[in-house]
Amino acid sequence: MCRCTNRVRGTRPRPHGYEPIGSERRVGRPRQRDPAEADGMAGGAREVLTLQLGHFAGFVGAHWWNQQDAALCAPSEADAPPAELCPDVLYRAGRTPHGRETYTPRLILMDLKGSLSSLKQEGGLYGDAQLDAAIAWQGKLTTHKEELCPKNPYLQDLRSAEGVLSSDGIWRVKSIPNGKGPPPLATATAPKPLIPTESSIRVWSDFLRVHLHPRSICVIQKYNHDGEAGRLEAFGQGESILKEPRYLEELEDRLHFYVEECDFLQGFQILCDLHNGFSGVGAKATELLQDEYSGRGIITWGLLPGPYSLREPQKNIYRLLNTAFGLVHMSAHSSLVCPLSLGRSLGLRPEPPVAFPHLDYDATLPFHCAAVLATTLDTVTVPYRLRSSPVSMAHLADLLNFSGKKVVMAAATIPFPLVPGQSLPDALVQLGGPTAWTPLSACGDPCGMRCFAQSVVLRGVDRACHTSRLAPGMPLPSPLHACSTGEDVLAQYLQQQEPSVRSSAHLLLAPCKVAPPYPHLFSPSSPSSPSAAVESIPVLGALCSSSALSRTLGDLARDLSTLDVRRWASFLDAGVEQADVEEALEELGSLAQCYRGGDGLAD
């Protein structure tokens, strides 16, 4: 049975008392409770509001939401237990003005003019805001039309499979007989669905298959996505955006809309470009959240695309400055900050991208890079999305950010190399220690790094593989083979590798969804995905407070100290002063110092 019966992407029947009005206020909604109070509550999702700031964040977010949507639609047996992850943490229920129940991401997304392509700013579920305004107006109308962007063929194919737009402007979902199986087709054979190609992907909306709420997308009209002029290039430009009443009020209105309908808001997760002016937007956004919603968790994912070129010196210098300012300011106002990149360094010297033994990806394509980072995010965020015994964002931060260590690194094994028929103890022994995990926070070679605290998630391992299959009386190859549960196997593995480290571990049956439009990145040699049509994979992901961050942050500070910022007057003209650069340099040095030496618990 499919859990998303009779819904298009973005719609899901919900028997809640929602009014079919624009504000979608809940009837008799209880007050929003304090997070500490919510921790003791049985039942009820602890909601998270997601902010996506920037175009590369849009790429990562599009893959992320596609993966959530694929998990919602995963087939399950009628007598299957509830899913391990609670979608209500990330999604909200509502109704359109026409009474159609919806289920959309609890999301605020900011991008630049020209970044949406054929996607409407108000989305596609709730009608056309401009058309509705025109109908309400009784006076004379003058219509001005601009040329529309052609819709990506993949999205045209997707929409035609989901339903049709009727003459009254209401989207009609194709019926599903008896609530089971695919929609009926007029032809005898189903046409093969289109899969987007790398050449057809220009912007993130070209492959987003999830409908968004009209309050999700906020377009910054004063800066352009394309072209050489009017670009959002510098940290100071981004900061100034949220100093303007127009954009500040728009963000605050959207925050209040989503937050006020939450019963147990646990916090905010922010996906933010670090390399461009959106680092300044993220700095002001985290400051606003900390001021207005103190006590809630704020976990910031600072995103950087693939490798860069020395042939663009100004772009390179701006990337360094924006990254430095973004990390300093966002770490000051967040519970945790994690840089995410397929590069090996945040500094000026270019290095080759990280390699995965079983992935073939093109690091020059945001579509590929974002897919890898989204898969990592979908795994390491599991603790605060669990249906049973979740770890709140605040508690996850407390585990990792002691002694001023508010910057953490991510690492992953994608896919986790579990050969069919192999047991988890055998796979972990074969994998080796954390140095076998691929670091994804521009931390360079993991050899010799020291971990102070970690949160590890392994997902997609069938229960039959959790423990050893050795016959009684056979010698045990390792202590892992003596464990009686998969959870004990994973905990024992982490204890062996890092005996003095504070660790949190979660083992899930649910794999990570990688169905199209996720790109086909898996090499033929991958033990977890030998076939060409891969729709789900096991993944190991970790967040670590690690000594490797001393080198990462220290190298960034060293490169920043060698710059004569006065040569880059345009960066200073954007609102940053020489004193701000010196202060950022000092703060970076202090952050780097947190990860040097000591036992981590007594620093």
PLY file of the C-alpha trace (Angstrom):
ply
format ascii 1.0
element vertex 603
property float x
property float y
property float z
element edge 602
property int vertex1
property int vertex2
end_header
0.00 0.00 0.00
1.27 3.50 -0.75
1.15 5.98 2.10
0.58 8.91 -0.26
-2.58 7.56 -1.88
-4.62 10.08 -3.87
-2.24 13.00 -3.65
-0.04 14.93 -5.98
3.36 16.03 -4.75
2.50 18.50 -2.05
-0.94 17.10 -1.25
-1.85 14.47 1.27
-5.23 13.75 2.90
-5.15 14.85 6.53
-8.14 14.51 8.91
-7.20 17.66 10.83
-9.50 20.61 11.35
-8.03 23.10 8.90
-10.11 25.94 7.54
-10.12 26.40 3.75
-8.93 29.97 4.02
-5.78 31.73 2.92
-4.27 32.00 6.40
-4.97 28.31 7.14
-5.26 28.90 10.85
-5.98 25.78 12.86
-9.24 25.53 14.76
-8.71 25.40 18.50
-4.94 25.13 18.14
-3.25 24.94 21.56
-0.53 27.39 22.53
2.99 26.82 21.28
4.83 25.00 24.05
8.35 25.47 25.28
10.84 22.96 23.77
11.70 21.58 27.19
8.00 20.93 27.83
7.69 19.28 24.41
10.55 16.90 25.24
8.37 15.29 27.87
5.30 15.01 25.68
4.15 11.64 24.36
3.12 11.98 20.75
3.03 15.07 18.59
5.74 15.98 16.12
8.42 18.42 17.25
8.39 20.69 14.24
11.38 22.13 12.40
11.24 25.16 10.10
13.71 25.03 7.21
15.28 28.13 5.65
17.06 27.89 2.28
19.20 30.90 1.47
20.88 31.05 -1.93
20.94 29.25 -5.26
23.26 26.38 -4.37
21.20 25.94 -1.20
18.26 25.65 -3.61
20.01 22.80 -5.45
20.72 20.95 -2.19
17.21 21.69 -0.94
15.56 20.44 -4.16
17.32 17.08 -3.81
16.53 17.02 -0.08
12.79 17.62 -0.58
12.66 15.15 -3.46
14.13 12.54 -1.13
11.58 13.34 1.58
8.78 13.07 -0.98
10.07 9.73 -2.27
10.11 8.41 1.31
6.51 9.57 1.82
5.46 7.62 -1.28
7.41 4.47 -0.46
5.21 1.34 -0.63
4.58 -0.40 2.68
2.70 -3.45 3.83
-0.75 -2.96 5.36
0.42 -4.38 8.71
3.81 -2.62 8.67
4.80 -0.62 11.77
4.86 3.19 11.55
7.76 4.67 9.61
10.89 5.37 11.64
11.00 9.03 10.54
8.16 11.44 11.26
7.38 13.58 8.18
5.36 16.04 10.27
8.65 17.35 11.62
9.40 18.90 8.21
5.95 19.14 6.58
2.75 21.04 7.37
-0.87 20.25 6.59
-3.25 22.84 5.20
-5.99 23.55 2.69
-6.24 25.56 -0.47
-8.97 28.19 -0.86
-10.83 25.54 -2.89
-10.82 23.12 0.05
-8.07 20.84 -1.24
-6.00 19.37 1.61
-2.27 19.87 1.16
0.92 18.62 2.73
3.83 20.92 1.94
7.33 21.59 3.29
7.55 23.95 6.26
9.99 26.07 4.30
11.12 29.65 3.67
13.29 29.97 0.57
15.18 33.08 -0.56
16.77 33.45 -3.99
17.43 36.14 -6.59
15.47 37.55 -9.51
15.61 35.17 -12.46
16.40 32.09 -10.37
13.01 30.38 -10.54
12.82 29.68 -14.29
9.28 28.40 -14.96
8.38 27.94 -11.28
5.82 30.46 -10.03
6.77 32.33 -6.86
3.41 31.39 -5.29
3.81 27.72 -6.30
1.25 25.66 -8.19
-1.17 24.32 -5.57
-2.99 27.42 -4.41
-3.88 29.05 -7.73
-2.46 32.18 -9.30
-2.14 35.09 -6.86
-2.08 37.65 -9.66
-5.15 36.11 -11.29
-7.02 36.07 -7.97
-6.16 39.74 -7.41
-7.40 40.58 -10.91
-10.70 38.81 -10.28
-11.18 40.70 -7.00
-10.55 44.05 -8.70
-13.70 45.59 -10.19
-12.05 48.43 -12.11
-10.47 48.57 -15.55
-7.65 46.09 -16.18
-4.55 46.48 -18.30
-2.56 43.31 -18.83
1.18 43.26 -19.52
2.69 39.89 -20.38
6.34 38.93 -20.33
7.76 35.93 -22.12
7.56 32.85 -19.94
10.52 30.55 -19.36
9.99 27.18 -21.06
9.27 24.47 -18.51
11.79 21.66 -18.21
10.43 18.63 -20.17
10.90 16.46 -17.07
8.56 18.66 -15.02
6.02 18.77 -17.85
6.02 14.98 -17.87
5.68 14.87 -14.08
2.73 17.29 -13.99
0.87 15.48 -16.76
1.24 12.23 -14.80
-0.14 13.79 -11.62
-3.25 15.52 -12.93
-4.72 18.30 -15.04
-5.57 21.97 -14.59
-9.32 22.31 -15.11
-11.09 25.23 -16.75
-12.02 26.70 -13.35
-8.35 27.01 -12.43
-8.40 24.13 -9.91
-5.81 21.37 -10.12
-7.55 18.00 -10.44
-5.57 14.97 -9.31
-5.91 11.87 -11.45
-7.92 9.31 -9.54
-6.40 6.10 -8.30
-8.80 3.13 -8.36
-9.50 1.68 -4.89
-6.68 3.82 -3.51
-4.06 1.45 -4.87
-1.72 1.23 -7.81
-0.79 3.83 -10.42
-3.23 6.25 -12.05
-5.21 4.75 -14.94
-3.75 5.36 -18.38
-5.63 5.93 -21.62
-3.15 3.77 -23.52
-2.42 0.12 -23.02
1.19 0.66 -22.03
2.59 3.29 -19.71
5.01 5.72 -21.34
8.51 5.66 -19.93
8.89 8.71 -17.65
11.46 11.30 -18.58
14.61 11.51 -16.49
16.27 14.94 -16.40
19.69 15.13 -17.98
22.57 17.24 -16.71
22.30 19.47 -19.78
18.62 20.22 -19.08
19.26 21.36 -15.49
19.94 25.10 -15.34
18.39 26.02 -11.98
17.18 24.02 -8.98
13.51 24.42 -9.90
14.18 22.39 -13.06
14.17 19.18 -11.00
12.15 20.02 -7.86
9.20 17.62 -7.84
7.55 18.91 -4.65
4.87 21.60 -4.61
5.57 24.52 -2.26
3.27 26.67 -0.18
2.68 30.26 -1.46
4.48 31.57 1.64
7.66 29.60 0.92
9.44 31.51 -1.86
10.81 35.00 -1.33
12.54 36.56 -4.35
15.12 39.30 -3.76
14.32 41.57 -6.67
17.23 44.00 -6.27
19.84 41.41 -7.33
20.06 39.23 -10.43
20.75 35.52 -10.67
22.12 35.77 -14.22
24.35 38.31 -15.94
27.40 40.26 -14.89
25.61 43.25 -13.32
23.53 43.42 -10.17
24.97 40.27 -8.55
24.85 39.44 -4.85
28.58 38.87 -4.44
29.65 40.20 -1.05
28.82 39.52 2.60
27.96 43.16 3.25
25.39 43.18 0.44
23.65 40.19 2.01
23.61 41.78 5.46
22.09 44.96 4.05
19.18 43.02 2.49
17.75 42.13 5.89
18.35 45.67 7.12
15.84 46.90 4.56
12.31 47.06 6.02
10.81 45.48 2.90
12.76 42.23 3.09
13.01 42.10 6.88
9.24 42.43 7.27
8.66 39.84 4.57
10.92 37.34 6.35
9.38 38.09 9.74
5.84 37.66 8.36
6.72 34.28 6.91
8.43 33.19 10.13
5.39 34.15 12.17
3.05 32.35 9.75
4.89 29.05 10.11
5.97 29.32 13.76
2.58 30.31 15.17
0.90 27.18 13.81
3.49 24.88 15.44
2.62 23.09 18.68
6.10 21.85 19.61
8.60 23.88 17.60
12.07 22.49 18.31
14.02 24.82 16.07
15.32 25.89 12.68
17.61 24.29 10.14
19.26 26.71 7.73
20.76 25.75 4.38
22.86 28.75 3.35
25.34 29.52 0.59
28.69 30.42 2.18
30.60 31.44 -0.93
28.52 34.45 -2.03
26.53 37.34 -0.55
23.97 34.96 0.94
26.48 34.37 3.75
25.51 37.87 4.91
21.81 37.03 4.59
22.42 33.92 6.70
24.30 35.94 9.32
21.39 38.36 9.76
18.81 35.56 9.62
20.49 33.56 12.41
20.81 36.74 14.49
17.08 37.39 14.02
16.16 33.83 14.98
18.34 33.89 18.08
16.81 37.19 19.19
13.17 36.25 18.53
13.16 32.52 19.30
15.72 32.03 22.05
15.77 28.50 23.42
15.08 26.92 20.04
17.77 24.97 18.23
19.40 26.67 15.23
21.50 24.32 13.09
23.16 26.01 10.12
24.54 24.13 7.13
27.02 26.35 5.28
27.08 25.15 1.67
29.83 25.53 -0.93
29.70 24.14 -4.49
32.46 22.15 -6.21
36.06 23.14 -6.99
36.99 26.66 -8.01
39.38 28.09 -10.59
42.40 30.35 -10.16
41.41 32.04 -13.41
38.77 34.03 -11.50
40.80 35.86 -8.82
38.06 38.24 -7.65
35.53 35.44 -7.34
38.09 33.41 -5.42
38.90 36.23 -2.99
35.22 36.96 -2.45
34.59 33.27 -1.77
37.29 33.30 0.92
36.00 36.50 2.53
32.33 35.47 2.41
33.12 32.05 3.88
35.18 33.54 6.71
32.60 36.18 7.61
29.74 33.69 7.27
31.30 31.09 9.59
32.22 33.68 12.22
28.82 35.39 12.31
26.62 32.31 11.92
28.52 30.37 14.58
27.91 33.27 16.98
24.13 32.98 16.53
23.62 29.24 15.86
23.55 26.19 18.10
25.73 24.38 15.54
27.35 25.29 12.24
28.53 22.67 9.77
30.29 23.63 6.52
29.38 21.21 3.72
31.54 20.95 0.63
33.02 18.39 -1.73
36.21 20.44 -1.76
39.16 19.58 0.47
39.93 23.11 1.67
38.26 26.45 2.37
41.46 28.34 1.55
42.80 29.98 -1.61
44.82 27.02 -2.86
42.65 24.80 -5.09
42.67 21.09 -4.33
40.91 18.17 -6.07
37.43 17.28 -4.80
36.89 14.43 -2.36
36.48 10.94 -3.79
34.02 8.20 -2.88
35.01 4.62 -3.71
31.62 3.83 -5.24
30.46 7.18 -6.64
31.20 8.68 -10.05
30.20 12.33 -9.86
31.14 15.47 -11.76
32.31 18.05 -9.20
31.76 20.88 -11.69
28.00 20.22 -11.77
25.91 21.70 -8.91
23.27 19.06 -9.76
25.76 16.30 -8.82
27.42 18.03 -5.85
24.09 18.97 -4.30
22.83 15.38 -4.60
25.76 14.05 -2.56
25.39 16.76 0.10
21.61 16.29 0.30
22.09 12.55 0.87
24.47 13.37 3.70
21.97 15.83 5.18
19.14 13.31 4.90
21.22 10.96 7.04
22.88 13.14 9.69
19.58 14.97 10.47
17.86 11.69 11.35
18.17 12.10 15.17
15.78 15.07 15.40
13.36 13.62 12.82
12.73 10.25 14.49
9.17 9.23 15.29
10.20 7.35 18.43
12.69 8.71 21.00
13.96 11.61 18.91
17.00 13.64 19.94
16.01 17.30 19.80
18.10 19.81 17.87
19.08 21.46 21.14
20.23 18.16 22.66
22.17 17.24 19.53
23.92 20.61 19.74
24.68 20.05 23.44
26.35 16.74 22.58
28.64 18.30 19.99
29.26 21.95 20.83
30.81 21.90 24.32
33.82 24.10 25.17
33.05 26.59 22.41
33.18 23.95 19.67
30.14 25.22 17.76
31.55 24.29 14.34
31.30 20.60 13.46
32.35 18.53 10.47
30.30 16.04 8.47
31.50 12.75 7.03
29.75 10.00 5.11
30.09 6.68 3.36
27.86 6.78 0.27
26.72 4.13 -0.30
27.56 2.08 2.78
29.40 -0.98 1.34
27.17 -3.82 2.46
27.48 -6.75 0.05
24.25 -8.75 -0.44
24.22 -11.54 2.12
26.90 -9.88 4.29
26.30 -9.19 7.97
26.72 -5.76 9.56
29.63 -6.90 11.79
31.48 -8.19 8.72
30.83 -4.94 6.81
32.03 -2.71 9.66
35.19 -4.76 10.21
35.91 -4.52 6.49
35.18 -0.77 6.43
37.67 0.13 9.15
37.67 3.25 11.32
36.33 6.78 10.82
39.28 7.59 8.55
37.45 5.44 5.98
34.52 7.88 6.06
34.73 10.63 3.45
34.96 14.09 5.11
32.56 16.65 3.66
33.54 19.84 5.51
36.70 20.81 3.60
38.86 19.18 6.28
41.43 17.58 4.01
42.95 14.20 4.82
41.22 12.65 7.88
44.31 10.67 8.89
45.51 11.68 12.34
42.41 13.62 13.24
41.01 13.35 16.74
37.29 13.22 17.48
35.90 14.83 20.66
32.20 13.97 20.20
30.12 12.46 17.42
26.61 11.63 16.27
26.54 8.68 13.86
23.62 7.36 11.78
23.63 4.16 9.73
20.52 3.60 7.65
19.26 1.11 5.11
20.52 -2.12 6.73
17.96 -4.92 6.75
17.24 -6.40 10.18
18.30 -9.86 9.01
21.83 -8.49 8.49
22.19 -6.76 11.85
24.07 -9.51 13.67
26.59 -12.22 12.86
25.48 -15.34 11.01
28.34 -17.53 12.22
27.41 -21.05 13.21
27.54 -21.84 16.97
31.01 -22.81 18.08
32.79 -20.92 15.31
35.55 -18.54 16.47
34.46 -14.90 16.49
36.43 -12.66 14.08
35.81 -9.59 16.27
33.86 -8.45 19.36
31.23 -7.08 16.97
30.25 -10.62 16.07
29.29 -11.33 19.70
26.67 -8.56 19.84
23.02 -9.60 19.98
21.45 -6.55 18.27
22.36 -4.25 15.41
22.33 -1.26 17.75
24.87 -2.99 19.98
27.02 -3.78 16.92
27.13 -0.12 15.87
27.76 1.10 19.44
30.57 -1.46 19.92
32.13 -0.44 16.61
32.21 3.24 17.63
33.56 2.35 21.08
36.39 0.34 19.50
37.33 3.10 17.07
37.04 6.06 19.47
37.03 4.68 23.04
37.08 8.04 24.88
34.61 9.89 22.64
31.08 10.94 23.53
28.98 9.16 20.90
25.35 8.98 19.88
24.40 6.25 17.40
21.23 5.43 15.48
20.56 2.42 13.25
17.61 2.61 10.84
16.01 0.11 8.52
14.88 2.83 6.09
17.40 3.49 3.31
18.06 6.83 1.64
15.92 7.40 -1.47
17.84 8.13 -4.69
15.16 7.63 -7.35
15.08 10.02 -10.34
15.53 12.94 -10.62
18.48 12.03 -8.40
21.41 11.62 -10.82
22.84 8.18 -11.50
26.17 8.45 -9.68
26.72 4.87 -8.59
29.64 3.04 -10.11
29.13 -0.53 -11.41
31.52 -1.76 -8.71
29.29 -0.54 -5.89
28.47 -3.54 -3.66
25.25 -1.91 -2.45
23.90 -1.00 -5.86
25.11 -3.33 -8.60
22.20 -2.62 -10.95
21.71 0.46 -13.09
18.25 1.29 -11.69
19.06 2.31 -8.12
16.24 3.83 -6.06
17.54 3.48 -2.50
20.89 2.96 -0.82
22.32 2.37 2.66
24.29 5.34 3.98
26.52 6.00 6.97
26.70 9.63 8.06
28.33 11.39 11.00
28.64 14.79 12.62
31.90 15.16 14.53
33.57 17.73 16.72
37.04 17.03 15.41
40.61 18.29 15.64
40.56 18.44 11.82
38.57 21.67 12.18
41.61 23.34 13.74
43.41 22.96 10.42
40.34 23.94 8.37
39.65 27.12 10.31
43.33 27.88 10.83
44.08 27.66 7.10
41.14 29.95 6.38
42.46 32.47 8.93
45.99 32.24 7.51
44.83 32.95 3.96
42.65 35.79 5.19
45.62 37.33 7.03
47.66 37.43 3.81
45.05 39.50 1.97
45.33 43.22 1.51
41.58 43.79 1.54
42.10 47.39 0.42
42.89 45.97 -3.03
39.32 44.66 -3.09
37.60 47.94 -2.45
34.32 46.68 -3.92
34.04 44.21 -1.03
34.54 47.00 1.49
32.14 49.25 -0.42
29.43 46.64 0.15
29.33 47.56 3.84
32.32 45.82 5.45
35.13 47.84 7.05
38.81 47.00 7.57
38.14 46.68 11.30
35.49 44.03 10.55
38.07 42.00 8.64
40.50 42.16 11.57
37.76 41.15 13.99
36.74 38.20 11.78
40.38 37.11 11.64
40.62 37.16 15.42
37.37 35.21 15.81
38.52 32.58 13.31
41.74 32.14 15.27
39.76 31.68 18.48
37.49 29.10 16.84
40.48 27.19 15.49
42.10 27.21 18.94
39.09 25.37 20.40
40.02 22.25 18.45
43.74 22.10 19.30
45.06 19.54 21.76
43.53 18.62 25.10
41.11 15.79 25.74
38.13 17.72 24.36
36.16 17.47 27.59
38.36 19.69 29.70
39.59 22.25 27.17
0 1
1 2
2 3
3 4
4 5
5 6
6 7
7 8
8 9
9 10
10 11
11 12
12 13
13 14
14 15
15 16
16 17
17 18
18 19
19 20
20 21
21 22
22 23
23 24
24 25
25 26
26 27
27 28
28 29
29 30
30 31
31 32
32 33
33 34
34 35
35 36
36 37
37 38
38 39
39 40
40 41
41 42
42 43
43 44
44 45
45 46
46 47
47 48
48 49
49 50
50 51
51 52
52 53
53 54
54 55
55 56
56 57
57 58
58 59
59 60
60 61
61 62
62 63
63 64
64 65
65 66
66 67
67 68
68 69
69 70
70 71
71 72
72 73
73 74
74 75
75 76
76 77
77 78
78 79
79 80
80 81
81 82
82 83
83 84
84 85
85 86
86 87
87 88
88 89
89 90
90 91
91 92
92 93
93 94
94 95
95 96
96 97
97 98
98 99
99 100
100 101
101 102
102 103
103 104
104 105
105 106
106 107
107 108
108 109
109 110
110 111
111 112
112 113
113 114
114 115
115 116
116 117
117 118
118 119
119 120
120 121
121 122
122 123
123 124
124 125
125 126
126 127
127 128
128 129
129 130
130 131
131 132
132 133
133 134
134 135
135 136
136 137
137 138
138 139
139 140
140 141
141 142
142 143
143 144
144 145
145 146
146 147
147 148
148 149
149 150
150 151
151 152
152 153
153 154
154 155
155 156
156 157
157 158
158 159
159 160
160 161
161 162
162 163
163 164
164 165
165 166
166 167
167 168
168 169
169 170
170 171
171 172
172 173
173 174
174 175
175 176
176 177
177 178
178 179
179 180
180 181
181 182
182 183
183 184
184 185
185 186
186 187
187 188
188 189
189 190
190 191
191 192
192 193
193 194
194 195
195 196
196 197
197 198
198 199
199 200
200 201
201 202
202 203
203 204
204 205
205 206
206 207
207 208
208 209
209 210
210 211
211 212
212 213
213 214
214 215
215 216
216 217
217 218
218 219
219 220
220 221
221 222
222 223
223 224
224 225
225 226
226 227
227 228
228 229
229 230
230 231
231 232
232 233
233 234
234 235
235 236
236 237
237 238
238 239
239 240
240 241
241 242
242 243
243 244
244 245
245 246
246 247
247 248
248 249
249 250
250 251
251 252
252 253
253 254
254 255
255 256
256 257
257 258
258 259
259 260
260 261
261 262
262 263
263 264
264 265
265 266
266 267
267 268
268 269
269 270
270 271
271 272
272 273
273 274
274 275
275 276
276 277
277 278
278 279
279 280
280 281
281 282
282 283
283 284
284 285
285 286
286 287
287 288
288 289
289 290
290 291
291 292
292 293
293 294
294 295
295 296
296 297
297 298
298 299
299 300
300 301
301 302
302 303
303 304
304 305
305 306
306 307
307 308
308 309
309 310
310 311
311 312
312 313
313 314
314 315
315 316
316 317
317 318
318 319
319 320
320 321
321 322
322 323
323 324
324 325
325 326
326 327
327 328
328 329
329 330
330 331
331 332
332 333
333 334
334 335
335 336
336 337
337 338
338 339
339 340
340 341
341 342
342 343
343 344
344 345
345 346
346 347
347 348
348 349
349 350
350 351
351 352
352 353
353 354
354 355
355 356
356 357
357 358
358 359
359 360
360 361
361 362
362 363
363 364
364 365
365 366
366 367
367 368
368 369
369 370
370 371
371 372
372 373
373 374
374 375
375 376
376 377
377 378
378 379
379 380
380 381
381 382
382 383
383 384
384 385
385 386
386 387
387 388
388 389
389 390
390 391
391 392
392 393
393 394
394 395
395 396
396 397
397 398
398 399
399 400
400 401
401 402
402 403
403 404
404 405
405 406
406 407
407 408
408 409
409 410
410 411
411 412
412 413
413 414
414 415
415 416
416 417
417 418
418 419
419 420
420 421
421 422
422 423
423 424
424 425
425 426
426 427
427 428
428 429
429 430
430 431
431 432
432 433
433 434
434 435
435 436
436 437
437 438
438 439
439 440
440 441
441 442
442 443
443 444
444 445
445 446
446 447
447 448
448 449
449 450
450 451
451 452
452 453
453 454
454 455
455 456
456 457
457 458
458 459
459 460
460 461
461 462
462 463
463 464
464 465
465 466
466 467
467 468
468 469
469 470
470 471
471 472
472 473
473 474
474 475
475 476
476 477
477 478
478 479
479 480
480 481
481 482
482 483
483 484
484 485
485 486
486 487
487 488
488 489
489 490
490 491
491 492
492 493
493 494
494 495
495 496
496 497
497 498
498 499
499 500
500 501
501 502
502 503
503 504
504 505
505 506
506 507
507 508
508 509
509 510
510 511
511 512
512 513
513 514
514 515
515 516
516 517
517 518
518 519
519 520
520 521
521 522
522 523
523 524
524 525
525 526
526 527
527 528
528 529
529 530
530 531
531 532
532 533
533 534
534 535
535 536
536 537
537 538
538 539
539 540
540 541
541 542
542 543
543 544
544 545
545 546
546 547
547 548
548 549
549 550
550 551
551 552
552 553
553 554
554 555
555 556
556 557
557 558
558 559
559 560
560 561
561 562
562 563
563 564
564 565
565 566
566 567
567 568
568 569
569 570
570 571
571 572
572 573
573 574
574 575
575 576
576 577
577 578
578 579
579 580
580 581
581 582
582 583
583 584
584 585
585 586
586 587
587 588
588 589
589 590
590 591
591 592
592 593
593 594
594 595
595 596
596 597
597 598
598 599
599 600
600 601
601 602
